[in-house]
Amino acid sequence: MKTYFINTLICSFVATTLLGCSTTEIKQSEAIQAPSSRIYKFQTPSSNTGKIIITRDEGFTSGGTCYYAVWINGELATKLDTKEYVTLHLNKGEHIIKVSREPNTAMGWWCGMESADYSQIETVIKENDIKYFRLSIQLNGKAIIQRQK
């Protein structure tokens, strides 16, 4: 009986911990605009651009002290914190959106770990397009980018 109780307690703790670490999608209307100090490229609309809006999940794994970096065609565009979104203006054509942990960080060794472990998605932008993307984080810290709507 004592062993059963201990095993149940351990399983409950592990399950609670894992659930507490998962990220949760938030509505675009509840997200906070990323500060301009962390938006480096693709800020200016023009007549031949469309826009992408990337929203980062909330939750412990996607939280803490780590930013997640977003590259467009190999150029660092922004770094997002939890519950933040960014609007980027891209020229029409094909683009690769890549996300990972922030590679060069002053926020601690944990944030820079496995920054080479990334995911990416390709998208085609047409003039005046608006496309939405979700940045979620797996339990192991790997970033996932996926198209919304």
CNS distance restraints for C-alpha pairs under 8 A (distance, minus, plus):
assign (resid   1 and name CA) (resid   5 and name CA) 6.30 0.50 0.50
assign (resid   2 and name CA) (resid   6 and name CA) 6.29 0.50 0.50
assign (resid   3 and name CA) (resid   7 and name CA) 6.08 0.50 0.50
assign (resid   4 and name CA) (resid   8 and name CA) 6.05 0.50 0.50
assign (resid   5 and name CA) (resid   9 and name CA) 6.07 0.50 0.50
assign (resid   6 and name CA) (resid  10 and name CA) 6.13 0.50 0.50
assign (resid   7 and name CA) (resid  11 and name CA) 6.10 0.50 0.50
assign (resid   8 and name CA) (resid  12 and name CA) 6.05 0.50 0.50
assign (resid   9 and name CA) (resid  13 and name CA) 6.17 0.50 0.50
assign (resid  10 and name CA) (resid  14 and name CA) 6.19 0.50 0.50
assign (resid  11 and name CA) (resid  15 and name CA) 6.07 0.50 0.50
assign (resid  12 and name CA) (resid  16 and name CA) 6.03 0.50 0.50
assign (resid  13 and name CA) (resid  17 and name CA) 6.04 0.50 0.50
assign (resid  14 and name CA) (resid  18 and name CA) 6.13 0.50 0.50
assign (resid  15 and name CA) (resid  19 and name CA) 6.12 0.50 0.50
assign (resid  16 and name CA) (resid  20 and name CA) 5.98 0.50 0.50
assign (resid  17 and name CA) (resid  21 and name CA) 6.31 0.50 0.50
assign (resid  18 and name CA) (resid  22 and name CA) 6.59 0.50 0.50
assign (resid  18 and name CA) (resid 139 and name CA) 7.66 0.50 0.50
assign (resid  20 and name CA) (resid  59 and name CA) 7.46 0.50 0.50
assign (resid  20 and name CA) (resid  60 and name CA) 6.65 0.50 0.50
assign (resid  21 and name CA) (resid  59 and name CA) 6.36 0.50 0.50
assign (resid  21 and name CA) (resid  60 and name CA) 4.80 0.50 0.50
assign (resid  21 and name CA) (resid  61 and name CA) 4.95 0.50 0.50
assign (resid  21 and name CA) (resid 139 and name CA) 6.54 0.50 0.50
assign (resid  22 and name CA) (resid  59 and name CA) 6.07 0.50 0.50
assign (resid  22 and name CA) (resid  60 and name CA) 6.66 0.50 0.50
assign (resid  22 and name CA) (resid  61 and name CA) 5.99 0.50 0.50
assign (resid  22 and name CA) (resid  62 and name CA) 7.81 0.50 0.50
assign (resid  22 and name CA) (resid 137 and name CA) 7.61 0.50 0.50
assign (resid  22 and name CA) (resid 138 and name CA) 6.90 0.50 0.50
assign (resid  22 and name CA) (resid 139 and name CA) 6.16 0.50 0.50
assign (resid  23 and name CA) (resid  57 and name CA) 5.83 0.50 0.50
assign (resid  23 and name CA) (resid  58 and name CA) 5.50 0.50 0.50
assign (resid  23 and name CA) (resid  59 and name CA) 4.40 0.50 0.50
assign (resid  23 and name CA) (resid  60 and name CA) 6.77 0.50 0.50
assign (resid  23 and name CA) (resid  61 and name CA) 6.28 0.50 0.50
assign (resid  23 and name CA) (resid  62 and name CA) 6.03 0.50 0.50
assign (resid  23 and name CA) (resid 136 and name CA) 6.38 0.50 0.50
assign (resid  23 and name CA) (resid 137 and name CA) 6.17 0.50 0.50
assign (resid  23 and name CA) (resid 138 and name CA) 7.34 0.50 0.50
assign (resid  24 and name CA) (resid  57 and name CA) 5.43 0.50 0.50
assign (resid  24 and name CA) (resid  58 and name CA) 5.34 0.50 0.50
assign (resid  24 and name CA) (resid  59 and name CA) 5.91 0.50 0.50
assign (resid  24 and name CA) (resid 136 and name CA) 7.70 0.50 0.50
assign (resid  25 and name CA) (resid  56 and name CA) 7.72 0.50 0.50
assign (resid  25 and name CA) (resid  57 and name CA) 4.88 0.50 0.50
assign (resid  25 and name CA) (resid  58 and name CA) 6.59 0.50 0.50
assign (resid  25 and name CA) (resid 134 and name CA) 7.69 0.50 0.50
assign (resid  25 and name CA) (resid 136 and name CA) 7.48 0.50 0.50
assign (resid  26 and name CA) (resid  30 and name CA) 6.61 0.50 0.50
assign (resid  26 and name CA) (resid  31 and name CA) 6.91 0.50 0.50
assign (resid  26 and name CA) (resid  55 and name CA) 7.95 0.50 0.50
assign (resid  26 and name CA) (resid  56 and name CA) 7.94 0.50 0.50
assign (resid  26 and name CA) (resid  57 and name CA) 5.95 0.50 0.50
assign (resid  26 and name CA) (resid  58 and name CA) 6.82 0.50 0.50
assign (resid  26 and name CA) (resid  83 and name CA) 7.09 0.50 0.50
assign (resid  27 and name CA) (resid  31 and name CA) 6.62 0.50 0.50
assign (resid  28 and name CA) (resid  55 and name CA) 6.84 0.50 0.50
assign (resid  28 and name CA) (resid  85 and name CA) 7.67 0.50 0.50
assign (resid  30 and name CA) (resid  83 and name CA) 7.77 0.50 0.50
assign (resid  31 and name CA) (resid  55 and name CA) 7.10 0.50 0.50
assign (resid  31 and name CA) (resid  83 and name CA) 5.06 0.50 0.50
assign (resid  31 and name CA) (resid  84 and name CA) 5.23 0.50 0.50
assign (resid  31 and name CA) (resid  85 and name CA) 6.08 0.50 0.50
assign (resid  32 and name CA) (resid  83 and name CA) 6.14 0.50 0.50
assign (resid  32 and name CA) (resid  84 and name CA) 4.60 0.50 0.50
assign (resid  32 and name CA) (resid  85 and name CA) 6.00 0.50 0.50
assign (resid  33 and name CA) (resid  84 and name CA) 5.54 0.50 0.50
assign (resid  33 and name CA) (resid  85 and name CA) 5.10 0.50 0.50
assign (resid  33 and name CA) (resid  86 and name CA) 6.02 0.50 0.50
assign (resid  34 and name CA) (resid  38 and name CA) 6.90 0.50 0.50
assign (resid  34 and name CA) (resid  39 and name CA) 7.35 0.50 0.50
assign (resid  34 and name CA) (resid  80 and name CA) 6.55 0.50 0.50
assign (resid  34 and name CA) (resid  81 and name CA) 7.68 0.50 0.50
assign (resid  34 and name CA) (resid  84 and name CA) 5.42 0.50 0.50
assign (resid  34 and name CA) (resid  85 and name CA) 5.68 0.50 0.50
assign (resid  34 and name CA) (resid  86 and name CA) 5.74 0.50 0.50
assign (resid  35 and name CA) (resid  39 and name CA) 6.95 0.50 0.50
assign (resid  36 and name CA) (resid  40 and name CA) 7.78 0.50 0.50
assign (resid  38 and name CA) (resid  78 and name CA) 5.43 0.50 0.50
assign (resid  38 and name CA) (resid  79 and name CA) 5.62 0.50 0.50
assign (resid  38 and name CA) (resid  80 and name CA) 7.62 0.50 0.50
assign (resid  39 and name CA) (resid  43 and name CA) 7.62 0.50 0.50
assign (resid  39 and name CA) (resid  77 and name CA) 6.03 0.50 0.50
assign (resid  39 and name CA) (resid  78 and name CA) 4.41 0.50 0.50
assign (resid  39 and name CA) (resid  79 and name CA) 6.89 0.50 0.50
assign (resid  39 and name CA) (resid  86 and name CA) 7.84 0.50 0.50
assign (resid  40 and name CA) (resid  76 and name CA) 6.98 0.50 0.50
assign (resid  40 and name CA) (resid  77 and name CA) 5.04 0.50 0.50
assign (resid  40 and name CA) (resid  78 and name CA) 5.65 0.50 0.50
assign (resid  41 and name CA) (resid  75 and name CA) 7.92 0.50 0.50
assign (resid  41 and name CA) (resid  76 and name CA) 7.29 0.50 0.50
assign (resid  41 and name CA) (resid  77 and name CA) 4.76 0.50 0.50
assign (resid  41 and name CA) (resid  78 and name CA) 7.24 0.50 0.50
assign (resid  41 and name CA) (resid  88 and name CA) 7.74 0.50 0.50
assign (resid  42 and name CA) (resid  77 and name CA) 6.86 0.50 0.50
assign (resid  42 and name CA) (resid  88 and name CA) 5.20 0.50 0.50
assign (resid  42 and name CA) (resid  89 and name CA) 5.07 0.50 0.50
assign (resid  42 and name CA) (resid  90 and name CA) 6.28 0.50 0.50
assign (resid  43 and name CA) (resid  87 and name CA) 7.59 0.50 0.50
assign (resid  43 and name CA) (resid  88 and name CA) 5.72 0.50 0.50
assign (resid  43 and name CA) (resid  89 and name CA) 5.85 0.50 0.50
assign (resid  44 and name CA) (resid  89 and name CA) 6.18 0.50 0.50
assign (resid  45 and name CA) (resid  49 and name CA) 6.12 0.50 0.50
assign (resid  45 and name CA) (resid  50 and name CA) 7.67 0.50 0.50
assign (resid  45 and name CA) (resid  89 and name CA) 5.42 0.50 0.50
assign (resid  45 and name CA) (resid  90 and name CA) 7.79 0.50 0.50
assign (resid  47 and name CA) (resid 127 and name CA) 7.35 0.50 0.50
assign (resid  48 and name CA) (resid  91 and name CA) 5.88 0.50 0.50
assign (resid  48 and name CA) (resid  92 and name CA) 6.12 0.50 0.50
assign (resid  48 and name CA) (resid 126 and name CA) 7.93 0.50 0.50
assign (resid  48 and name CA) (resid 127 and name CA) 5.21 0.50 0.50
assign (resid  48 and name CA) (resid 128 and name CA) 7.49 0.50 0.50
assign (resid  49 and name CA) (resid  89 and name CA) 6.01 0.50 0.50
assign (resid  49 and name CA) (resid  90 and name CA) 5.21 0.50 0.50
assign (resid  49 and name CA) (resid  91 and name CA) 4.31 0.50 0.50
assign (resid  49 and name CA) (resid  92 and name CA) 5.44 0.50 0.50
assign (resid  49 and name CA) (resid 125 and name CA) 7.63 0.50 0.50
assign (resid  49 and name CA) (resid 126 and name CA) 7.07 0.50 0.50
assign (resid  49 and name CA) (resid 127 and name CA) 5.04 0.50 0.50
assign (resid  49 and name CA) (resid 128 and name CA) 6.07 0.50 0.50
assign (resid  49 and name CA) (resid 129 and name CA) 7.65 0.50 0.50
assign (resid  50 and name CA) (resid  89 and name CA) 5.72 0.50 0.50
assign (resid  50 and name CA) (resid  90 and name CA) 5.56 0.50 0.50
assign (resid  50 and name CA) (resid  91 and name CA) 6.46 0.50 0.50
assign (resid  50 and name CA) (resid  92 and name CA) 6.47 0.50 0.50
assign (resid  50 and name CA) (resid 125 and name CA) 5.96 0.50 0.50
assign (resid  50 and name CA) (resid 126 and name CA) 5.96 0.50 0.50
assign (resid  50 and name CA) (resid 127 and name CA) 5.00 0.50 0.50
assign (resid  50 and name CA) (resid 128 and name CA) 4.36 0.50 0.50
assign (resid  50 and name CA) (resid 129 and name CA) 4.37 0.50 0.50
assign (resid  50 and name CA) (resid 130 and name CA) 6.01 0.50 0.50
assign (resid  51 and name CA) (resid  87 and name CA) 6.56 0.50 0.50
assign (resid  51 and name CA) (resid  88 and name CA) 5.47 0.50 0.50
assign (resid  51 and name CA) (resid  89 and name CA) 4.40 0.50 0.50
assign (resid  51 and name CA) (resid  90 and name CA) 5.83 0.50 0.50
assign (resid  51 and name CA) (resid 125 and name CA) 7.74 0.50 0.50
assign (resid  51 and name CA) (resid 128 and name CA) 7.10 0.50 0.50
assign (resid  51 and name CA) (resid 129 and name CA) 5.93 0.50 0.50
assign (resid  51 and name CA) (resid 130 and name CA) 4.93 0.50 0.50
assign (resid  51 and name CA) (resid 131 and name CA) 6.45 0.50 0.50
assign (resid  52 and name CA) (resid  87 and name CA) 5.75 0.50 0.50
assign (resid  52 and name CA) (resid  88 and name CA) 5.37 0.50 0.50
assign (resid  52 and name CA) (resid  89 and name CA) 6.58 0.50 0.50
assign (resid  52 and name CA) (resid  90 and name CA) 7.48 0.50 0.50
assign (resid  52 and name CA) (resid 129 and name CA) 7.90 0.50 0.50
assign (resid  52 and name CA) (resid 130 and name CA) 5.66 0.50 0.50
assign (resid  52 and name CA) (resid 131 and name CA) 4.73 0.50 0.50
assign (resid  52 and name CA) (resid 132 and name CA) 5.75 0.50 0.50
assign (resid  52 and name CA) (resid 133 and name CA) 7.30 0.50 0.50
assign (resid  53 and name CA) (resid  85 and name CA) 6.75 0.50 0.50
assign (resid  53 and name CA) (resid  86 and name CA) 5.60 0.50 0.50
assign (resid  53 and name CA) (resid  87 and name CA) 4.49 0.50 0.50
assign (resid  53 and name CA) (resid  88 and name CA) 6.44 0.50 0.50
assign (resid  53 and name CA) (resid 130 and name CA) 7.45 0.50 0.50
assign (resid  53 and name CA) (resid 131 and name CA) 6.23 0.50 0.50
assign (resid  53 and name CA) (resid 132 and name CA) 4.84 0.50 0.50
assign (resid  53 and name CA) (resid 133 and name CA) 6.11 0.50 0.50
assign (resid  54 and name CA) (resid  85 and name CA) 5.39 0.50 0.50
assign (resid  54 and name CA) (resid  86 and name CA) 5.47 0.50 0.50
assign (resid  54 and name CA) (resid  87 and name CA) 6.70 0.50 0.50
assign (resid  54 and name CA) (resid 132 and name CA) 5.98 0.50 0.50
assign (resid  54 and name CA) (resid 133 and name CA) 4.67 0.50 0.50
assign (resid  54 and name CA) (resid 134 and name CA) 5.74 0.50 0.50
assign (resid  54 and name CA) (resid 135 and name CA) 6.74 0.50 0.50
assign (resid  55 and name CA) (resid  83 and name CA) 6.92 0.50 0.50
assign (resid  55 and name CA) (resid  84 and name CA) 5.85 0.50 0.50
assign (resid  55 and name CA) (resid  85 and name CA) 4.16 0.50 0.50
assign (resid  55 and name CA) (resid  86 and name CA) 6.71 0.50 0.50
assign (resid  55 and name CA) (resid 132 and name CA) 7.87 0.50 0.50
assign (resid  55 and name CA) (resid 133 and name CA) 6.39 0.50 0.50
assign (resid  55 and name CA) (resid 134 and name CA) 5.18 0.50 0.50
assign (resid  55 and name CA) (resid 135 and name CA) 5.94 0.50 0.50
assign (resid  56 and name CA) (resid  80 and name CA) 6.83 0.50 0.50
assign (resid  56 and name CA) (resid  81 and name CA) 7.08 0.50 0.50
assign (resid  56 and name CA) (resid  82 and name CA) 5.73 0.50 0.50
assign (resid  56 and name CA) (resid  83 and name CA) 5.37 0.50 0.50
assign (resid  56 and name CA) (resid  84 and name CA) 5.59 0.50 0.50
assign (resid  56 and name CA) (resid  85 and name CA) 6.22 0.50 0.50
assign (resid  56 and name CA) (resid 134 and name CA) 6.04 0.50 0.50
assign (resid  56 and name CA) (resid 135 and name CA) 4.54 0.50 0.50
assign (resid  56 and name CA) (resid 136 and name CA) 6.15 0.50 0.50
assign (resid  57 and name CA) (resid  62 and name CA) 6.67 0.50 0.50
assign (resid  57 and name CA) (resid  82 and name CA) 5.93 0.50 0.50
assign (resid  57 and name CA) (resid  83 and name CA) 5.52 0.50 0.50
assign (resid  57 and name CA) (resid  84 and name CA) 7.86 0.50 0.50
assign (resid  57 and name CA) (resid 134 and name CA) 7.26 0.50 0.50
assign (resid  57 and name CA) (resid 135 and name CA) 6.16 0.50 0.50
assign (resid  57 and name CA) (resid 136 and name CA) 5.35 0.50 0.50
assign (resid  57 and name CA) (resid 137 and name CA) 7.54 0.50 0.50
assign (resid  58 and name CA) (resid  62 and name CA) 6.08 0.50 0.50
assign (resid  58 and name CA) (resid  63 and name CA) 6.62 0.50 0.50
assign (resid  58 and name CA) (resid  82 and name CA) 5.11 0.50 0.50
assign (resid  58 and name CA) (resid  83 and name CA) 5.21 0.50 0.50
assign (resid  59 and name CA) (resid  63 and name CA) 5.70 0.50 0.50
assign (resid  59 and name CA) (resid  82 and name CA) 7.45 0.50 0.50
assign (resid  60 and name CA) (resid  64 and name CA) 6.35 0.50 0.50
assign (resid  61 and name CA) (resid 137 and name CA) 6.53 0.50 0.50
assign (resid  61 and name CA) (resid 138 and name CA) 7.27 0.50 0.50
assign (resid  61 and name CA) (resid 139 and name CA) 6.20 0.50 0.50
assign (resid  61 and name CA) (resid 141 and name CA) 6.59 0.50 0.50
assign (resid  62 and name CA) (resid  66 and name CA) 7.68 0.50 0.50
assign (resid  62 and name CA) (resid  81 and name CA) 7.94 0.50 0.50
assign (resid  62 and name CA) (resid  82 and name CA) 6.14 0.50 0.50
assign (resid  62 and name CA) (resid 136 and name CA) 7.16 0.50 0.50
assign (resid  62 and name CA) (resid 137 and name CA) 5.46 0.50 0.50
assign (resid  62 and name CA) (resid 141 and name CA) 7.46 0.50 0.50
assign (resid  63 and name CA) (resid  81 and name CA) 7.09 0.50 0.50
assign (resid  63 and name CA) (resid  82 and name CA) 5.44 0.50 0.50
assign (resid  65 and name CA) (resid 107 and name CA) 6.47 0.50 0.50
assign (resid  65 and name CA) (resid 111 and name CA) 7.44 0.50 0.50
assign (resid  66 and name CA) (resid  81 and name CA) 7.01 0.50 0.50
assign (resid  66 and name CA) (resid 101 and name CA) 7.23 0.50 0.50
assign (resid  66 and name CA) (resid 102 and name CA) 7.17 0.50 0.50
assign (resid  66 and name CA) (resid 107 and name CA) 6.74 0.50 0.50
assign (resid  66 and name CA) (resid 111 and name CA) 5.13 0.50 0.50
assign (resid  67 and name CA) (resid  79 and name CA) 5.72 0.50 0.50
assign (resid  67 and name CA) (resid  80 and name CA) 5.32 0.50 0.50
assign (resid  67 and name CA) (resid  81 and name CA) 4.97 0.50 0.50
assign (resid  67 and name CA) (resid  82 and name CA) 7.88 0.50 0.50
assign (resid  67 and name CA) (resid 101 and name CA) 6.45 0.50 0.50
assign (resid  67 and name CA) (resid 102 and name CA) 5.65 0.50 0.50
assign (resid  67 and name CA) (resid 111 and name CA) 7.43 0.50 0.50
assign (resid  68 and name CA) (resid  79 and name CA) 5.37 0.50 0.50
assign (resid  68 and name CA) (resid  80 and name CA) 5.30 0.50 0.50
assign (resid  68 and name CA) (resid  81 and name CA) 6.70 0.50 0.50
assign (resid  68 and name CA) (resid  99 and name CA) 6.83 0.50 0.50
assign (resid  68 and name CA) (resid 100 and name CA) 5.59 0.50 0.50
assign (resid  68 and name CA) (resid 101 and name CA) 4.42 0.50 0.50
assign (resid  68 and name CA) (resid 102 and name CA) 4.99 0.50 0.50
assign (resid  68 and name CA) (resid 143 and name CA) 7.63 0.50 0.50
assign (resid  69 and name CA) (resid  76 and name CA) 7.11 0.50 0.50
assign (resid  69 and name CA) (resid  77 and name CA) 7.69 0.50 0.50
assign (resid  69 and name CA) (resid  78 and name CA) 5.92 0.50 0.50
assign (resid  69 and name CA) (resid  79 and name CA) 4.36 0.50 0.50
assign (resid  69 and name CA) (resid  80 and name CA) 6.43 0.50 0.50
assign (resid  69 and name CA) (resid  99 and name CA) 5.58 0.50 0.50
assign (resid  69 and name CA) (resid 100 and name CA) 5.53 0.50 0.50
assign (resid  69 and name CA) (resid 101 and name CA) 5.83 0.50 0.50
assign (resid  69 and name CA) (resid 102 and name CA) 5.00 0.50 0.50
assign (resid  69 and name CA) (resid 103 and name CA) 7.73 0.50 0.50
assign (resid  70 and name CA) (resid  76 and name CA) 6.08 0.50 0.50
assign (resid  70 and name CA) (resid  77 and name CA) 5.71 0.50 0.50
assign (resid  70 and name CA) (resid  78 and name CA) 5.40 0.50 0.50
assign (resid  70 and name CA) (resid  79 and name CA) 6.13 0.50 0.50
assign (resid  70 and name CA) (resid  80 and name CA) 7.77 0.50 0.50
assign (resid  70 and name CA) (resid  97 and name CA) 6.90 0.50 0.50
assign (resid  70 and name CA) (resid  98 and name CA) 5.73 0.50 0.50
assign (resid  70 and name CA) (resid  99 and name CA) 4.68 0.50 0.50
assign (resid  70 and name CA) (resid 100 and name CA) 7.01 0.50 0.50
assign (resid  71 and name CA) (resid  75 and name CA) 5.06 0.50 0.50
assign (resid  71 and name CA) (resid  76 and name CA) 4.34 0.50 0.50
assign (resid  71 and name CA) (resid  77 and name CA) 5.22 0.50 0.50
assign (resid  71 and name CA) (resid  78 and name CA) 7.19 0.50 0.50
assign (resid  71 and name CA) (resid  96 and name CA) 7.96 0.50 0.50
assign (resid  71 and name CA) (resid  97 and name CA) 5.78 0.50 0.50
assign (resid  71 and name CA) (resid  98 and name CA) 5.06 0.50 0.50
assign (resid  71 and name CA) (resid  99 and name CA) 6.38 0.50 0.50
assign (resid  72 and name CA) (resid  76 and name CA) 6.59 0.50 0.50
assign (resid  72 and name CA) (resid  77 and name CA) 6.27 0.50 0.50
assign (resid  72 and name CA) (resid  95 and name CA) 6.69 0.50 0.50
assign (resid  72 and name CA) (resid  96 and name CA) 5.73 0.50 0.50
assign (resid  72 and name CA) (resid  97 and name CA) 4.88 0.50 0.50
assign (resid  72 and name CA) (resid  98 and name CA) 6.51 0.50 0.50
assign (resid  73 and name CA) (resid  95 and name CA) 5.95 0.50 0.50
assign (resid  73 and name CA) (resid  96 and name CA) 5.09 0.50 0.50
assign (resid  73 and name CA) (resid  97 and name CA) 6.61 0.50 0.50
assign (resid  73 and name CA) (resid  98 and name CA) 7.87 0.50 0.50
assign (resid  74 and name CA) (resid  96 and name CA) 7.84 0.50 0.50
assign (resid  74 and name CA) (resid  98 and name CA) 7.76 0.50 0.50
assign (resid  78 and name CA) (resid  86 and name CA) 7.87 0.50 0.50
assign (resid  79 and name CA) (resid 102 and name CA) 7.19 0.50 0.50
assign (resid  80 and name CA) (resid  84 and name CA) 6.07 0.50 0.50
assign (resid  80 and name CA) (resid  85 and name CA) 7.14 0.50 0.50
assign (resid  80 and name CA) (resid  86 and name CA) 7.86 0.50 0.50
assign (resid  90 and name CA) (resid 125 and name CA) 7.16 0.50 0.50
assign (resid  91 and name CA) (resid 125 and name CA) 7.04 0.50 0.50
assign (resid  91 and name CA) (resid 126 and name CA) 7.90 0.50 0.50
assign (resid  91 and name CA) (resid 127 and name CA) 7.65 0.50 0.50
assign (resid  92 and name CA) (resid 124 and name CA) 7.20 0.50 0.50
assign (resid  92 and name CA) (resid 125 and name CA) 4.69 0.50 0.50
assign (resid  92 and name CA) (resid 126 and name CA) 4.78 0.50 0.50
assign (resid  92 and name CA) (resid 127 and name CA) 5.72 0.50 0.50
assign (resid  93 and name CA) (resid 124 and name CA) 5.35 0.50 0.50
assign (resid  93 and name CA) (resid 125 and name CA) 5.19 0.50 0.50
assign (resid  93 and name CA) (resid 126 and name CA) 6.57 0.50 0.50
assign (resid  94 and name CA) (resid 122 and name CA) 7.06 0.50 0.50
assign (resid  94 and name CA) (resid 123 and name CA) 5.80 0.50 0.50
assign (resid  94 and name CA) (resid 124 and name CA) 4.36 0.50 0.50
assign (resid  94 and name CA) (resid 125 and name CA) 6.37 0.50 0.50
assign (resid  95 and name CA) (resid 122 and name CA) 5.70 0.50 0.50
assign (resid  95 and name CA) (resid 123 and name CA) 5.40 0.50 0.50
assign (resid  95 and name CA) (resid 124 and name CA) 6.15 0.50 0.50
assign (resid  95 and name CA) (resid 125 and name CA) 7.52 0.50 0.50
assign (resid  96 and name CA) (resid 120 and name CA) 6.69 0.50 0.50
assign (resid  96 and name CA) (resid 121 and name CA) 5.77 0.50 0.50
assign (resid  96 and name CA) (resid 122 and name CA) 4.49 0.50 0.50
assign (resid  96 and name CA) (resid 123 and name CA) 6.43 0.50 0.50
assign (resid  97 and name CA) (resid 120 and name CA) 5.38 0.50 0.50
assign (resid  97 and name CA) (resid 121 and name CA) 5.36 0.50 0.50
assign (resid  97 and name CA) (resid 122 and name CA) 6.22 0.50 0.50
assign (resid  97 and name CA) (resid 123 and name CA) 7.67 0.50 0.50
assign (resid  97 and name CA) (resid 145 and name CA) 7.94 0.50 0.50
assign (resid  98 and name CA) (resid 118 and name CA) 6.80 0.50 0.50
assign (resid  98 and name CA) (resid 119 and name CA) 5.79 0.50 0.50
assign (resid  98 and name CA) (resid 120 and name CA) 4.12 0.50 0.50
assign (resid  98 and name CA) (resid 121 and name CA) 6.60 0.50 0.50
assign (resid  98 and name CA) (resid 145 and name CA) 7.60 0.50 0.50
assign (resid  99 and name CA) (resid 118 and name CA) 5.62 0.50 0.50
assign (resid  99 and name CA) (resid 119 and name CA) 5.69 0.50 0.50
assign (resid  99 and name CA) (resid 120 and name CA) 6.23 0.50 0.50
assign (resid  99 and name CA) (resid 135 and name CA) 7.91 0.50 0.50
assign (resid  99 and name CA) (resid 143 and name CA) 6.06 0.50 0.50
assign (resid  99 and name CA) (resid 144 and name CA) 7.03 0.50 0.50
assign (resid  99 and name CA) (resid 145 and name CA) 6.73 0.50 0.50
assign (resid 100 and name CA) (resid 115 and name CA) 5.67 0.50 0.50
assign (resid 100 and name CA) (resid 116 and name CA) 7.12 0.50 0.50
assign (resid 100 and name CA) (resid 117 and name CA) 6.44 0.50 0.50
assign (resid 100 and name CA) (resid 118 and name CA) 4.61 0.50 0.50
assign (resid 100 and name CA) (resid 119 and name CA) 6.84 0.50 0.50
assign (resid 100 and name CA) (resid 142 and name CA) 6.72 0.50 0.50
assign (resid 100 and name CA) (resid 143 and name CA) 5.27 0.50 0.50
assign (resid 101 and name CA) (resid 111 and name CA) 6.30 0.50 0.50
assign (resid 101 and name CA) (resid 112 and name CA) 6.32 0.50 0.50
assign (resid 101 and name CA) (resid 113 and name CA) 7.62 0.50 0.50
assign (resid 101 and name CA) (resid 114 and name CA) 7.35 0.50 0.50
assign (resid 101 and name CA) (resid 115 and name CA) 4.82 0.50 0.50
assign (resid 101 and name CA) (resid 117 and name CA) 7.96 0.50 0.50
assign (resid 101 and name CA) (resid 118 and name CA) 7.73 0.50 0.50
assign (resid 101 and name CA) (resid 141 and name CA) 7.78 0.50 0.50
assign (resid 101 and name CA) (resid 142 and name CA) 7.49 0.50 0.50
assign (resid 101 and name CA) (resid 143 and name CA) 7.07 0.50 0.50
assign (resid 102 and name CA) (resid 111 and name CA) 6.47 0.50 0.50
assign (resid 102 and name CA) (resid 112 and name CA) 5.88 0.50 0.50
assign (resid 102 and name CA) (resid 115 and name CA) 6.30 0.50 0.50
assign (resid 103 and name CA) (resid 111 and name CA) 7.63 0.50 0.50
assign (resid 103 and name CA) (resid 112 and name CA) 4.96 0.50 0.50
assign (resid 103 and name CA) (resid 113 and name CA) 7.77 0.50 0.50
assign (resid 103 and name CA) (resid 115 and name CA) 5.13 0.50 0.50
assign (resid 103 and name CA) (resid 116 and name CA) 7.70 0.50 0.50
assign (resid 104 and name CA) (resid 112 and name CA) 6.34 0.50 0.50
assign (resid 105 and name CA) (resid 109 and name CA) 7.82 0.50 0.50
assign (resid 105 and name CA) (resid 111 and name CA) 6.87 0.50 0.50
assign (resid 105 and name CA) (resid 112 and name CA) 6.14 0.50 0.50
assign (resid 107 and name CA) (resid 111 and name CA) 6.57 0.50 0.50
assign (resid 108 and name CA) (resid 112 and name CA) 7.24 0.50 0.50
assign (resid 109 and name CA) (resid 113 and name CA) 6.39 0.50 0.50
assign (resid 111 and name CA) (resid 115 and name CA) 7.88 0.50 0.50
assign (resid 117 and name CA) (resid 142 and name CA) 6.48 0.50 0.50
assign (resid 118 and name CA) (resid 142 and name CA) 6.58 0.50 0.50
assign (resid 118 and name CA) (resid 143 and name CA) 6.24 0.50 0.50
assign (resid 118 and name CA) (resid 144 and name CA) 7.66 0.50 0.50
assign (resid 119 and name CA) (resid 142 and name CA) 7.86 0.50 0.50
assign (resid 119 and name CA) (resid 143 and name CA) 6.37 0.50 0.50
assign (resid 119 and name CA) (resid 144 and name CA) 5.67 0.50 0.50
assign (resid 119 and name CA) (resid 145 and name CA) 6.61 0.50 0.50
assign (resid 120 and name CA) (resid 144 and name CA) 7.56 0.50 0.50
assign (resid 120 and name CA) (resid 145 and name CA) 6.39 0.50 0.50
assign (resid 121 and name CA) (resid 145 and name CA) 6.75 0.50 0.50
assign (resid 121 and name CA) (resid 146 and name CA) 7.13 0.50 0.50
assign (resid 125 and name CA) (resid 129 and name CA) 6.22 0.50 0.50
assign (resid 131 and name CA) (resid 147 and name CA) 7.67 0.50 0.50
assign (resid 131 and name CA) (resid 148 and name CA) 7.61 0.50 0.50
assign (resid 131 and name CA) (resid 149 and name CA) 7.90 0.50 0.50
assign (resid 132 and name CA) (resid 147 and name CA) 6.09 0.50 0.50
assign (resid 132 and name CA) (resid 148 and name CA) 5.18 0.50 0.50
assign (resid 132 and name CA) (resid 149 and name CA) 6.67 0.50 0.50
assign (resid 133 and name CA) (resid 145 and name CA) 6.66 0.50 0.50
assign (resid 133 and name CA) (resid 146 and name CA) 5.51 0.50 0.50
assign (resid 133 and name CA) (resid 147 and name CA) 4.46 0.50 0.50
assign (resid 133 and name CA) (resid 148 and name CA) 5.10 0.50 0.50
assign (resid 134 and name CA) (resid 144 and name CA) 7.94 0.50 0.50
assign (resid 134 and name CA) (resid 145 and name CA) 5.69 0.50 0.50
assign (resid 134 and name CA) (resid 146 and name CA) 5.38 0.50 0.50
assign (resid 134 and name CA) (resid 147 and name CA) 6.35 0.50 0.50
assign (resid 134 and name CA) (resid 148 and name CA) 6.37 0.50 0.50
assign (resid 135 and name CA) (resid 143 and name CA) 6.72 0.50 0.50
assign (resid 135 and name CA) (resid 144 and name CA) 5.70 0.50 0.50
assign (resid 135 and name CA) (resid 145 and name CA) 4.75 0.50 0.50
assign (resid 135 and name CA) (resid 146 and name CA) 6.82 0.50 0.50
assign (resid 136 and name CA) (resid 143 and name CA) 5.88 0.50 0.50
assign (resid 136 and name CA) (resid 144 and name CA) 5.24 0.50 0.50
assign (resid 136 and name CA) (resid 145 and name CA) 6.58 0.50 0.50
assign (resid 137 and name CA) (resid 141 and name CA) 5.72 0.50 0.50
assign (resid 137 and name CA) (resid 142 and name CA) 5.62 0.50 0.50
assign (resid 137 and name CA) (resid 143 and name CA) 4.58 0.50 0.50
assign (resid 137 and name CA) (resid 144 and name CA) 5.99 0.50 0.50
assign (resid 138 and name CA) (resid 142 and name CA) 5.33 0.50 0.50
assign (resid 138 and name CA) (resid 143 and name CA) 6.46 0.50 0.50
assign (resid 138 and name CA) (resid 144 and name CA) 7.38 0.50 0.50
